[in-house]
Amino acid sequence: MHHQPGRVTRFLGAVALLAAWLLIPSLPAHADDVSVPGPYQAGRTSVRVTRPDGTQFDSWLYYPATARGDNTPYNGSGAPYPGVSFGHGYLTDPNYYRSTLEHLATWGYFVMATRSALDLFPSHSRYAQDLSSTLTYLEQQNANPSSWLYNQVAVAQGFGLSGHSMGGGASILAAANDPRVAALANLAAAETNPSATAAMANVRAPARLIAGSRDTIVPYTTTQAMYLNGRPPRQFALLDGGWHCGFLDSYLIGCDAGPMPRSQQLQLTRQLLTEFFNLYLKDQQPLWRQVWGPERNSLPQTTLTSDPGVGLAPANVSGVAFLGGVITYTLTLTNAGPLTTALTPLAEDNAWPVSFSPPQTAALAPGQAAAVVVQVSPPPAAGATTETALVSARREADGGTRNYGFVTTQAVPLALNAQATPAGLALSWTVATAACAYEVHRDTAAYSPPTPATRLTTVAGSSYLDSTSGLGNPSLNHFYLVRAVCGAAAVTSNRVGEFDFGLTPGGS
């Protein structure tokens, strides 16, 4: 059975421990700050989940609502919403995580928090199966025309798994055996039986494992070992001063303590969970920068170790191009992950046009690499003569994981100078890149365009001596320009001229 939002139900448990927290008003939502509540209110209802063997267990279902509280009206204005399953810690009532689970609901998630495995000697395997069964519940309700969840769950996006302590370890066991899981992000994951550390080697979904440096119940090294045994894409987020029960809303008998304030630890936790799930379950591409990009270490007291499974080399490359010209760079993209996938190069933070060839690699087997040519095109005139583009390679197997580097281009004008010498007229010009050939053009008309008829020669260097210019002949003037041909683009220099004047003596 399940309770449809709007009906009144009763719950007897550790609600008193959360009474003070429930009196705190909701913070205003900020679109760019996922550490604060999102655009929805958070509702909650109790549902009954059926296991594959026919037995049942109860679970809380958190959902986007029009008002906060139990069985409040559902807000489907942004549906379908992704689903996330959360596993509680050993002998820890799911209510201790209510603020975090409600936070996810405010950002447009259905969050299942199983109330099974609360016995003294729980089966970790069965617990992991229960986490997957809650996802099956969402699938079944989404397909049931008589359910209020009909067509409301984003099942095609895949599901998320999370949990704390024993529930974190169980979430790894579930992710290793459930191909529907598209993202795994848990808190202070504890070792289980069977081993969650060993199971990490079979997790194919992107994983973010979060731990506290001052955890005395599950030392952070336990979670770190799981990260090290996992496969990319994977991350290990260490909260400096974080503690095991800092992930709970209130004190629990037998808990530890740490120097990081509980409020700060919960805020960091909500940010780390929400941005990760938003990237992989909602395809919010701008968040890649916070998850994998330059801003990934911007959270205070948080150290993020990352292994995206995507190689991009060189990570920093620079060159000089002509204003109005082009310059090309070659990057090597490598699939360093466990799955065959294409890689897509992308650019941002660039005012100058950037293009890639090919725009996406072929499907690359694990360990396989491909070359991608990056072309940068400075404008004919630029306010800034140097620009740096943030270039990334996106893993199409999940559509969210990236590695990144920087391409810096300096743009200079093609400046031509002339100097008369005894041997002729010496021309010299700036050289931006060795990839250009330089056509020297001469004409007797001042502003004629360069044509094959005006081309004297083509050189690879930065100078040319015109010994046939007719220096000293007042009746013959010459005008010069240099045309740099750089691949498919060409840039024309300024024009210079050679003039001779005859002086006639005057009479008295």
C-alpha positions as CSV (number, residue, x, y, z in Angstrom):
1,M,0.0,0.0,0.0
2,H,1.0,3.6,-0.3
3,H,-0.4,6.9,0.9
4,Q,-1.3,9.5,-1.8
5,P,-0.1,13.0,-0.9
6,G,-2.9,15.0,0.6
7,R,-4.1,12.2,2.9
8,V,-3.3,12.2,6.6
9,T,-1.1,9.5,8.0
10,R,0.6,8.9,11.4
11,F,4.2,8.1,12.1
12,L,5.5,7.0,15.5
13,G,9.3,7.2,15.8
14,A,12.1,9.7,16.3
15,V,10.2,12.7,15.1
16,A,10.8,14.5,18.4
17,L,14.5,14.6,17.6
18,L,13.7,16.7,14.6
19,A,11.1,19.0,16.1
20,A,13.5,21.9,16.5
21,W,14.8,21.5,12.9
22,L,11.3,21.4,11.5
23,L,10.5,24.8,13.0
24,I,13.3,26.5,10.9
25,P,11.8,28.3,8.0
26,S,12.9,27.4,4.5
27,L,15.7,29.4,3.0
28,P,15.0,31.2,-0.3
29,A,16.0,29.2,-3.4
30,H,18.9,30.4,-5.5
31,A,19.2,29.0,-9.0
32,D,22.9,28.9,-9.0
33,D,23.4,27.7,-5.4
34,V,22.3,24.1,-4.9
35,S,23.4,24.1,-1.3
36,V,20.1,25.9,-0.4
37,P,16.6,24.6,-1.1
38,G,15.4,24.5,-4.7
39,P,12.3,25.8,-6.3
40,Y,9.8,23.3,-4.8
41,Q,8.6,22.5,-1.3
42,A,9.3,19.0,0.0
43,G,6.5,16.6,0.7
44,R,6.7,13.1,2.2
45,T,4.5,10.1,2.3
46,S,4.8,6.5,3.4
47,V,4.7,3.7,0.7
48,R,4.8,0.0,0.8
49,V,7.4,-1.7,-1.5
50,T,7.3,-5.3,-2.6
51,R,10.4,-7.4,-2.9
52,P,11.0,-9.9,-5.7
53,D,10.2,-12.7,-3.3
54,G,6.8,-11.1,-2.5
55,T,7.6,-9.8,1.0
56,Q,7.1,-6.1,1.7
57,F,8.7,-3.3,3.5
58,D,7.9,0.4,4.2
59,S,9.7,3.3,2.7
60,W,9.5,7.1,2.9
61,L,8.9,8.8,-0.4
62,Y,10.0,12.4,-0.6
63,Y,8.6,14.4,-3.5
64,P,8.3,18.0,-4.9
65,A,5.2,19.5,-3.2
66,T,3.3,22.7,-3.0
67,A,3.7,22.8,0.8
68,R,6.2,21.3,3.1
69,G,5.2,18.4,5.3
70,D,3.7,14.9,5.3
71,N,1.2,14.1,2.6
72,T,1.1,17.6,1.3
73,P,-0.1,18.2,-2.3
74,Y,2.2,17.0,-5.0
75,N,3.7,19.6,-7.4
76,G,4.1,18.0,-10.8
77,S,4.9,21.3,-12.6
78,G,8.5,20.2,-13.4
79,A,7.8,16.5,-14.0
80,P,9.1,14.0,-14.8
81,Y,11.5,13.9,-11.9
82,P,14.5,11.6,-11.4
83,G,14.5,9.0,-8.6
84,V,17.1,8.5,-5.9
85,S,17.2,5.7,-3.3
86,F,18.9,6.5,0.0
87,G,20.1,3.9,2.6
88,H,20.2,4.8,6.3
89,G,23.1,3.9,8.7
90,Y,23.1,1.0,11.1
91,L,20.2,1.3,13.6
92,T,19.7,4.8,12.4
93,D,16.1,5.8,11.7
94,P,15.8,7.5,8.3
95,N,14.3,10.6,10.0
96,Y,17.8,11.6,11.0
97,Y,18.5,12.4,7.3
98,R,15.2,14.2,6.7
99,S,16.7,17.6,6.0
100,T,19.0,16.2,3.3
101,L,16.3,14.1,1.7
102,E,13.9,17.0,1.7
103,H,16.6,19.1,0.1
104,L,16.8,16.8,-2.8
105,A,13.0,16.8,-3.2
106,T,13.1,20.6,-3.4
107,W,15.4,20.3,-6.4
108,G,12.9,18.1,-8.2
109,Y,13.7,14.5,-7.1
110,F,11.7,11.5,-5.9
111,V,13.7,10.2,-3.0
112,M,13.0,6.8,-1.5
113,A,14.3,6.2,2.0
114,T,13.7,2.6,3.0
115,R,12.7,1.8,6.6
116,S,14.0,-1.8,6.3
117,A,17.3,-3.2,7.7
118,L,16.7,-1.5,11.1
119,D,17.2,-4.8,13.0
120,L,20.3,-5.7,15.1
121,F,21.8,-8.1,12.5
122,P,20.7,-6.8,9.1
123,S,21.7,-8.6,5.9
124,H,23.7,-6.2,3.8
125,S,22.9,-8.1,0.6
126,R,19.2,-7.9,1.3
127,Y,19.5,-4.3,2.3
128,A,21.2,-3.6,-1.1
129,Q,18.3,-5.4,-2.8
130,D,15.8,-3.3,-0.9
131,L,17.5,-0.1,-2.3
132,S,17.0,-1.5,-5.8
133,S,13.5,-2.5,-5.0
134,T,12.6,1.1,-4.2
135,L,13.7,2.0,-7.7
136,T,11.6,-0.8,-9.1
137,Y,8.7,0.7,-7.1
138,L,9.2,4.0,-8.8
139,E,9.3,2.3,-12.2
140,Q,6.1,0.4,-11.6
141,Q,4.2,3.4,-10.3
142,N,5.4,5.4,-13.2
143,A,3.8,2.8,-15.5
144,N,0.6,2.4,-13.5
145,P,-2.2,4.6,-14.9
146,S,-4.0,4.5,-11.6
147,S,-1.1,5.8,-9.6
148,W,-0.4,9.5,-8.8
149,L,3.1,8.8,-10.0
150,Y,1.9,7.8,-13.5
151,N,4.3,9.3,-16.1
152,Q,5.9,11.4,-13.3
153,V,9.3,9.6,-12.9
154,A,12.2,10.2,-15.3
155,V,13.0,6.5,-15.6
156,A,14.8,7.0,-19.0
157,Q,17.5,9.2,-17.2
158,G,18.5,6.3,-14.9
159,F,18.4,6.4,-11.1
160,G,20.6,7.7,-8.3
161,L,21.8,5.8,-5.3
162,S,23.0,7.3,-2.0
163,G,23.3,6.4,1.7
164,H,25.2,6.9,4.9
165,S,27.5,4.5,6.7
166,M,26.1,1.0,6.3
167,G,23.6,2.4,3.9
168,G,26.5,3.9,1.9
169,G,28.1,0.5,1.7
170,A,24.8,-1.0,0.7
171,S,24.4,1.6,-2.0
172,I,27.7,0.4,-3.5
173,L,26.5,-3.2,-3.5
174,A,23.3,-2.2,-5.2
175,A,25.1,0.0,-7.8
176,A,27.4,-2.9,-8.7
177,N,24.4,-5.1,-9.6
178,D,21.8,-2.6,-10.9
179,P,22.4,-1.4,-14.5
180,R,19.6,1.3,-14.0
181,V,21.9,3.3,-11.7
182,A,23.3,6.4,-13.5
183,A,24.9,8.1,-10.5
184,L,26.2,7.0,-7.1
185,A,27.0,9.5,-4.4
186,N,27.1,8.4,-0.7
187,L,28.3,9.5,2.7
188,A,31.0,7.8,4.9
189,A,30.3,4.5,3.3
190,A,31.1,1.6,5.6
191,E,32.5,-1.8,4.7
192,T,29.8,-4.5,4.3
193,N,29.5,-8.2,4.0
194,P,29.8,-8.9,1.0
195,S,32.5,-6.3,0.6
196,A,31.5,-2.9,-0.6
197,T,35.2,-2.2,-1.3
198,A,35.4,-5.2,-3.6
199,A,32.1,-4.3,-5.2
200,M,33.4,-0.9,-6.2
201,A,35.4,-2.6,-9.0
202,N,32.0,-3.5,-10.6
203,V,30.3,-0.1,-10.3
204,R,30.0,1.4,-13.8
205,A,28.1,4.5,-12.9
206,P,29.9,7.8,-12.1
207,A,30.6,7.7,-8.3
208,R,31.3,10.4,-5.8
209,L,32.2,9.1,-2.3
210,I,32.0,11.7,0.5
211,A,33.7,11.3,3.9
212,G,34.8,13.3,6.9
213,S,38.5,13.6,7.9
214,R,37.6,13.4,11.7
215,D,35.2,10.4,11.4
216,T,35.9,8.0,14.3
217,I,33.2,5.5,13.4
218,V,34.1,4.8,9.8
219,P,37.5,6.3,9.2
220,Y,37.8,8.2,6.0
221,T,40.5,5.8,4.9
222,T,37.8,3.1,4.6
223,T,35.9,5.2,2.0
224,Q,39.1,6.2,0.4
225,A,40.0,2.5,-0.2
226,M,36.6,2.1,-1.9
227,Y,37.4,5.0,-4.2
228,L,40.8,3.6,-5.0
229,N,39.3,0.2,-5.9
230,G,36.7,1.8,-8.1
231,R,36.8,2.5,-11.8
232,P,36.5,5.9,-13.4
233,P,34.7,8.1,-13.5
234,R,35.1,8.4,-9.7
235,Q,35.6,11.0,-7.1
236,F,36.6,11.1,-3.4
237,A,35.4,14.2,-1.5
238,L,37.0,14.7,1.9
239,L,35.4,17.2,4.3
240,D,38.2,18.7,6.5
241,G,36.9,18.4,10.0
242,G,33.8,16.4,9.0
243,W,32.6,13.6,11.3
244,H,30.5,10.5,11.0
245,C,27.3,11.8,12.6
246,G,27.8,15.3,11.2
247,F,25.8,13.8,8.3
248,L,22.8,13.4,10.6
249,D,20.3,16.1,11.5
250,S,20.7,15.7,15.3
251,Y,22.6,13.8,17.9
252,L,22.2,10.0,18.1
253,I,23.4,7.9,21.1
254,G,26.8,6.4,20.3
255,C,27.7,9.2,17.8
256,D,31.1,10.9,17.5
257,A,31.8,14.6,17.2
258,G,34.1,16.7,15.1
259,P,35.3,20.3,14.7
260,M,33.2,21.1,11.6
261,P,29.8,22.6,12.6
262,R,26.9,20.3,11.8
263,S,25.2,23.0,9.8
264,Q,28.2,23.5,7.6
265,Q,28.7,19.8,7.1
266,L,25.1,19.4,6.1
267,Q,25.3,22.4,3.7
268,L,28.4,21.0,2.0
269,T,26.8,17.5,1.8
270,R,23.7,18.9,0.1
271,Q,25.8,20.8,-2.4
272,L,28.0,17.8,-3.2
273,L,25.0,15.5,-3.6
274,T,22.7,17.8,-5.5
275,E,25.2,19.1,-8.0
276,F,26.3,15.5,-8.8
277,F,22.8,14.2,-9.3
278,N,21.8,17.3,-11.2
279,L,24.6,16.8,-13.7
280,Y,24.0,13.1,-14.3
281,L,20.2,12.7,-13.7
282,K,19.0,16.1,-15.0
283,D,21.7,16.7,-17.6
284,Q,22.5,20.2,-16.3
285,Q,25.7,20.6,-18.3
286,P,26.9,23.8,-16.8
287,L,27.5,21.9,-13.5
288,W,30.3,20.0,-15.0
289,R,32.6,22.8,-14.0
290,Q,31.7,22.4,-10.3
291,V,31.9,18.6,-10.5
292,W,34.9,18.0,-12.9
293,G,36.1,21.4,-14.0
294,P,38.1,24.4,-12.8
295,E,35.7,25.1,-9.9
296,R,35.6,21.6,-8.5
297,N,37.8,22.6,-5.5
298,S,35.9,25.8,-4.8
299,L,34.0,24.5,-1.8
300,P,35.5,25.5,1.6
301,Q,37.2,22.7,3.6
302,T,36.6,20.2,0.9
303,T,39.3,18.3,-1.0
304,L,38.1,16.6,-4.1
305,T,40.2,13.8,-5.7
306,S,39.0,13.1,-9.2
307,D,39.6,10.4,-11.9
308,P,37.3,11.2,-14.8
309,G,38.6,8.4,-17.1
310,V,39.2,10.9,-19.9
311,G,42.6,12.0,-21.0
312,L,43.2,15.4,-22.7
313,A,46.8,16.3,-23.6
314,P,48.4,18.6,-23.6
315,A,46.5,20.2,-20.7
316,N,47.8,23.6,-21.6
317,V,48.8,24.8,-25.1
318,S,49.5,28.2,-26.5
319,G,50.4,29.9,-29.8
320,V,50.5,33.1,-31.8
321,A,48.1,33.9,-34.7
322,F,47.5,36.8,-36.9
323,L,44.5,39.1,-36.3
324,G,41.9,38.0,-38.8
325,G,43.7,34.6,-39.3
326,V,43.5,31.2,-37.8
327,I,45.7,28.9,-35.7
328,T,45.4,25.2,-35.2
329,Y,46.4,23.0,-32.2
330,T,46.3,19.3,-32.0
331,L,45.0,17.6,-28.8
332,T,45.0,13.9,-28.0
333,L,41.8,12.6,-26.3
334,T,42.1,9.2,-24.6
335,N,39.4,7.0,-23.2
336,A,40.9,6.0,-19.9
337,G,37.7,4.5,-18.5
338,P,36.3,1.0,-18.5
339,L,33.6,1.4,-21.2
340,T,33.8,2.0,-24.9
341,T,32.7,5.6,-25.5
342,A,33.0,8.5,-27.9
343,L,34.5,11.8,-26.6
344,T,33.2,15.2,-27.6
345,P,35.5,18.3,-27.5
346,L,33.9,21.5,-26.3
347,A,35.0,25.1,-25.7
348,E,33.8,27.8,-23.4
349,D,35.0,31.1,-22.0
350,N,36.0,32.1,-25.5
351,A,35.1,35.3,-27.4
352,W,37.0,34.2,-30.5
353,P,35.5,31.3,-32.6
354,V,36.8,27.9,-31.7
355,S,36.0,24.8,-33.8
356,F,37.0,21.1,-33.6
357,S,37.8,18.5,-36.2
358,P,36.3,16.0,-35.8
359,P,33.4,17.4,-33.7
360,Q,33.3,14.1,-31.9
361,T,35.6,11.1,-31.9
362,A,34.6,7.7,-33.0
363,A,33.7,5.2,-30.2
364,L,37.0,4.5,-28.4
365,A,37.7,1.3,-26.7
366,P,39.3,1.5,-23.2
367,G,42.8,2.8,-23.6
368,Q,42.3,4.0,-27.2
369,A,43.1,7.6,-28.2
370,A,42.2,10.0,-31.0
371,A,43.6,13.3,-32.3
372,V,41.4,16.3,-32.5
373,V,42.4,19.5,-34.3
374,V,41.4,22.7,-32.5
375,Q,41.0,25.8,-34.7
376,V,41.0,29.3,-33.1
377,S,40.0,32.3,-35.3
378,P,41.0,35.7,-33.9
379,P,38.9,38.6,-35.4
380,P,40.5,41.2,-37.7
381,A,40.6,43.6,-34.8
382,A,40.3,42.7,-31.2
383,G,40.0,44.7,-28.0
384,A,42.2,42.0,-26.3
385,T,45.0,40.5,-28.2
386,T,45.2,37.4,-26.0
387,E,42.4,34.9,-25.2
388,T,42.3,31.7,-23.3
389,A,39.6,29.1,-24.1
390,L,38.6,26.4,-21.6
391,V,38.6,23.3,-23.7
392,S,37.0,20.0,-22.4
393,A,36.5,16.5,-23.5
394,R,33.1,15.0,-22.6
395,R,32.6,11.3,-22.1
396,E,29.4,10.3,-24.0
397,A,29.0,7.1,-22.2
398,D,27.3,9.1,-19.4
399,G,27.1,12.6,-21.0
400,G,28.4,14.4,-17.9
401,T,32.0,13.4,-17.2
402,R,34.8,15.6,-18.6
403,N,38.5,16.4,-18.4
404,Y,39.7,19.9,-19.4
405,G,42.6,22.1,-20.4
406,F,43.3,25.6,-21.6
407,V,44.2,26.9,-25.1
408,T,45.7,30.3,-25.1
409,T,46.1,32.3,-28.3
410,Q,47.9,35.6,-28.8
411,A,46.9,37.6,-31.9
412,V,49.2,40.0,-33.6
413,P,48.8,42.1,-36.7
414,L,50.7,41.2,-39.9
415,A,52.9,44.3,-40.0
416,L,55.0,45.0,-43.1
417,N,58.1,47.3,-43.2
418,A,60.3,48.4,-46.1
419,Q,63.9,49.8,-46.1
420,A,66.0,50.9,-49.1
421,T,69.4,49.2,-49.3
422,P,72.1,49.3,-52.0
423,A,71.0,45.9,-53.1
424,G,67.3,46.8,-53.4
425,L,64.2,47.2,-51.3
426,A,64.3,45.1,-48.1
427,L,60.9,43.9,-46.9
428,S,60.3,42.4,-43.5
429,W,57.2,41.4,-41.6
430,T,55.9,39.8,-38.4
431,V,55.7,36.0,-38.2
432,A,52.9,34.5,-36.0
433,T,53.3,30.8,-36.7
434,A,55.5,28.5,-38.7
435,A,52.3,27.1,-40.3
436,C,52.0,30.1,-42.7
437,A,53.4,30.8,-46.2
438,Y,53.9,34.4,-47.1
439,E,53.1,35.8,-50.6
440,V,54.9,39.0,-51.5
441,H,52.8,41.2,-53.8
442,R,53.9,44.3,-55.8
443,D,51.9,46.6,-57.9
444,T,52.2,50.1,-59.4
445,A,48.7,51.0,-58.1
446,A,48.4,52.0,-54.5
447,Y,45.3,50.1,-53.4
448,S,45.0,47.2,-55.8
449,P,44.0,43.9,-54.3
450,P,46.5,41.0,-54.3
451,T,46.2,38.8,-57.4
452,P,48.3,36.1,-59.0
453,A,49.6,38.8,-61.4
454,T,50.9,40.9,-58.5
455,R,52.6,38.1,-56.7
456,L,56.4,38.3,-56.8
457,T,57.1,35.2,-54.8
458,T,56.1,33.0,-51.9
459,V,58.5,32.5,-49.0
460,A,58.4,30.7,-45.7
461,G,60.4,33.3,-43.7
462,S,59.9,36.8,-42.6
463,S,61.8,38.9,-45.2
464,Y,62.4,39.4,-48.9
465,L,64.7,41.5,-50.9
466,D,63.3,43.0,-54.1
467,S,66.3,43.8,-56.2
468,T,64.3,44.5,-59.3
469,S,62.2,47.3,-57.9
470,G,63.7,50.0,-60.0
471,L,65.0,52.1,-57.1
472,G,66.0,55.6,-58.2
473,N,63.5,55.8,-61.1
474,P,61.2,58.8,-60.4
475,S,58.7,57.7,-63.0
476,L,58.2,54.3,-61.4
477,N,56.6,53.8,-58.0
478,H,55.9,50.5,-56.4
479,F,53.4,49.4,-53.7
480,Y,53.8,46.3,-51.6
481,L,51.8,44.0,-49.3
482,V,52.3,40.6,-47.9
483,R,49.6,38.0,-47.8
484,A,50.0,35.3,-45.1
485,V,48.3,32.0,-46.1
486,C,47.8,29.9,-43.0
487,G,45.9,26.7,-43.9
488,A,42.5,27.7,-45.3
489,A,42.8,31.3,-44.0
490,A,44.7,34.3,-45.4
491,V,45.6,37.6,-43.8
492,T,46.8,40.7,-45.7
493,S,49.3,43.1,-44.2
494,N,49.4,46.9,-44.4
495,R,50.7,48.4,-47.6
496,V,54.1,50.1,-48.0
497,G,55.4,52.1,-51.0
498,E,58.6,52.9,-52.8
499,F,58.7,56.4,-54.2
500,D,61.5,58.3,-56.1
501,F,61.6,62.0,-56.7
502,G,63.6,63.9,-59.3
503,L,64.8,67.3,-58.2
504,T,65.1,70.1,-60.8
505,P,67.5,73.0,-60.0
506,G,65.7,76.3,-59.9
507,G,66.8,79.6,-61.6
508,S,67.3,82.9,-60.0
